[in-house]
Amino acid sequence: MKFPPLSPAQDGALSSAADSVSNVASGAGSTAKNAVSETLSSVGGLWSDITSSMGAPLGEAIPNLIAAAVILVLGYIIARIIGWIVSSVINKTGVGNKLGAALG
């Protein structure tokens, strides 16, 4: 679909509107950028306060956190293995079919 050519007045109004939108967008962008920058700097300051006040206790807790993560992963793996074994036994003995028929 072809549009008719714009008159010089329409063309000027269109470019003026485009410039206005561009100026508003760039102004909003810089305002948003300033707000984000201020927020990040305040969060950074808060983070440095937290880490400086918790440096030693956090350093002492890291080995315990790693041990807890290892125990969690090993427990998950063991549970999956046990579940697989129980499922295999139920399927091989036919107990699952009998229970399914009994429970309906």
Secondary structure, 3 states (H helix, E strand, C coil): CCCCCCCHHHHHHHHHHHHHHHHHHHHHHHHHHHHHHHHHHHHHHHHHHHHHHCHHHHHHHHHHHHHHHHHHHHHHHHHHHHHHHHHHHHHHHCHHHHHHHHHC
